[in-house]
């Protein structure tokens, strides 16, 4: 009887070992692709007297520095809008300004975790207008550092009277 019990234990152990050895490997989660990959968008800036800038620009979310607002992140994570960094309209404006040698300025509002664009190419709202941000013809519902851009988007900053 003791020999039968030992055989049974040996058979069960061997069967369990074979089952575990032939079981498929558990898939490990794949590394998440970067959501902040650069995208190419068309950027247009329209002032009160017409177009100030139009061009294709490659952008991704990054820290932005303005004379008035200082340096802050502008990568879509602002205000918890996106779980990871993404390209944004204000980052696209900043990239265009640096690459095409024009200026812009904006005030940083900590309560909104975003910039308000005040001046582009020396054109200010001056209390009578603001810079509206639209993507693909629709005003964005969040700040310019919160909205996620996709390749091919048409981004417009338009001087808009109150």
C-alpha positions as CSV (number, residue, x, y, z in Angstrom):
1,X,0.0,0.0,0.0
2,X,2.9,2.3,0.8
3,X,4.4,1.5,-2.6
4,X,1.1,2.3,-4.3
5,X,0.8,5.7,-2.6
6,X,4.4,6.5,-3.6
7,X,3.7,5.5,-7.2
8,X,0.5,7.6,-7.3
9,X,2.4,10.7,-6.0
10,X,5.1,10.1,-8.6
11,X,2.5,9.9,-11.4
12,X,0.6,12.9,-10.3
13,X,3.8,15.0,-9.9
14,X,5.0,13.9,-13.4
15,X,1.6,14.7,-15.0
16,X,1.5,18.1,-13.3
17,X,5.1,18.8,-14.4
18,X,4.2,17.9,-18.1
19,X,1.1,20.0,-17.9
20,X,3.0,23.1,-16.7
21,X,5.8,22.6,-19.1
22,X,3.5,22.4,-22.1
23,X,1.2,25.2,-21.1
24,X,1.4,28.3,-23.3
25,X,3.5,31.2,-21.9
26,X,1.6,34.0,-20.4
27,X,1.8,37.0,-22.7
28,X,3.6,39.9,-21.2
29,X,2.0,43.3,-21.8
30,X,3.6,45.1,-24.7
31,X,5.3,48.4,-24.0
32,X,2.8,51.2,-24.7
33,X,3.6,53.2,-27.9
34,X,4.4,56.8,-27.2
35,X,1.3,58.9,-27.5
36,X,3.5,62.0,-27.9
37,X,4.9,61.0,-31.2
38,X,5.4,64.1,-33.5
39,X,2.6,64.9,-35.8
40,X,2.4,67.1,-38.9
41,X,-0.4,69.7,-38.8
42,X,-1.4,72.7,-40.8
43,X,-1.3,75.9,-38.6
44,X,-3.0,79.1,-39.6
45,X,-3.0,82.4,-37.7
46,X,-5.6,85.0,-38.7
47,X,-5.4,88.5,-37.3
48,X,-7.9,91.3,-37.7
49,X,-6.4,92.3,-41.0
50,X,-5.9,88.9,-42.5
51,X,-3.6,85.9,-42.4
52,X,-0.4,86.3,-40.3
53,X,0.9,82.8,-40.8
54,X,0.1,79.6,-42.6
55,X,2.3,76.5,-42.9
56,X,2.8,72.8,-42.1
57,X,4.5,72.2,-38.8
58,X,5.7,69.1,-37.0
59,X,4.9,69.2,-33.3
60,X,4.6,67.2,-30.1
61,X,3.7,68.2,-26.6
62,X,6.5,70.0,-24.7
63,X,7.3,72.7,-22.2
64,X,6.5,76.1,-23.4
65,X,8.0,79.4,-22.3
66,X,6.4,82.9,-22.8
67,X,7.6,86.3,-21.6
68,X,4.4,86.8,-19.5
69,X,3.6,83.3,-18.5
70,X,6.9,81.7,-17.8
71,X,7.7,78.0,-18.5
72,X,5.1,75.3,-18.1
73,X,4.3,72.0,-19.6
74,X,2.0,72.0,-22.6
75,X,1.6,68.4,-23.5
76,X,-2.0,67.4,-23.1
77,X,-1.6,66.2,-19.5
78,X,-2.6,69.7,-18.4
79,X,-5.7,69.7,-16.2
80,X,-5.7,65.9,-16.4
81,X,-7.1,66.1,-20.0
82,X,-5.0,63.1,-21.2
83,X,-3.3,60.4,-19.3
84,X,0.0,60.8,-21.1
85,X,1.7,63.5,-23.2
86,X,0.3,64.3,-26.6
87,X,0.8,67.0,-29.3
88,X,-1.3,70.1,-28.6
89,X,-2.4,73.3,-30.5
90,X,-0.4,75.7,-28.2
91,X,2.7,73.5,-28.6
92,X,2.2,73.7,-32.4
93,X,2.0,77.5,-32.2
94,X,5.2,77.6,-30.1
95,X,7.0,75.3,-32.5
96,X,6.0,77.4,-35.5
97,X,7.1,80.6,-33.8
98,X,10.5,79.2,-33.0
99,X,11.0,77.6,-36.4
100,X,9.6,80.5,-38.5
101,X,11.0,83.3,-36.3
102,X,7.9,85.1,-35.0
103,X,6.8,85.9,-31.5
104,X,3.8,85.0,-29.4
105,X,3.0,85.6,-25.7
106,X,0.5,84.2,-23.3
107,X,-0.5,84.4,-19.7
108,X,-0.3,81.3,-17.5
109,X,-3.4,80.5,-15.4
110,X,-2.6,77.9,-12.7
111,X,-6.3,77.4,-12.0
112,X,-6.8,76.2,-15.6
113,X,-3.3,74.6,-15.9
114,X,-3.0,76.3,-19.3
115,X,-2.0,79.4,-21.2
116,X,-4.2,82.1,-22.6
117,X,-2.7,83.2,-25.9
118,X,-2.6,87.0,-25.7
119,X,-0.4,88.1,-28.6
120,X,0.8,86.5,-31.9
121,X,3.1,88.4,-34.2
122,X,2.6,91.6,-32.2
123,X,-1.2,91.4,-32.6
124,X,-2.9,91.6,-29.3
125,X,-6.6,91.2,-28.3
126,X,-6.2,94.4,-26.3
127,X,-9.3,93.8,-24.2
128,X,-11.5,93.9,-27.3
129,X,-10.7,90.5,-28.8
130,X,-9.2,87.1,-27.9
131,X,-7.3,84.4,-29.8
132,X,-9.8,81.6,-30.6
133,X,-8.3,78.1,-31.1
134,X,-10.0,75.8,-33.6
135,X,-9.1,72.3,-34.8
136,X,-10.6,71.2,-38.1
137,X,-13.0,74.1,-38.1
138,X,-14.4,73.6,-34.6
139,X,-13.5,75.7,-31.5
140,X,-11.8,73.4,-29.0
141,X,-13.7,72.9,-25.7
142,X,-10.5,72.9,-23.6
143,X,-7.3,74.9,-23.4
144,X,-4.6,74.8,-26.1
145,X,-2.3,72.8,-23.9
146,X,-5.1,70.2,-23.2
147,X,-6.4,69.3,-26.7
148,X,-4.9,66.3,-28.4
149,X,-3.8,66.8,-32.0
150,X,-3.6,64.1,-34.7
151,X,-1.6,64.0,-37.8
152,X,-3.2,66.0,-40.6
153,X,-5.3,68.3,-38.2
154,X,-5.9,71.9,-39.3
155,X,-5.2,74.2,-36.4
156,X,-6.3,77.8,-36.5
157,X,-5.6,80.7,-34.1
158,X,-8.1,83.4,-35.0
159,X,-8.3,86.9,-33.6
160,X,-11.9,87.2,-32.5
161,X,-13.7,90.3,-31.3
162,X,-15.8,90.0,-28.2
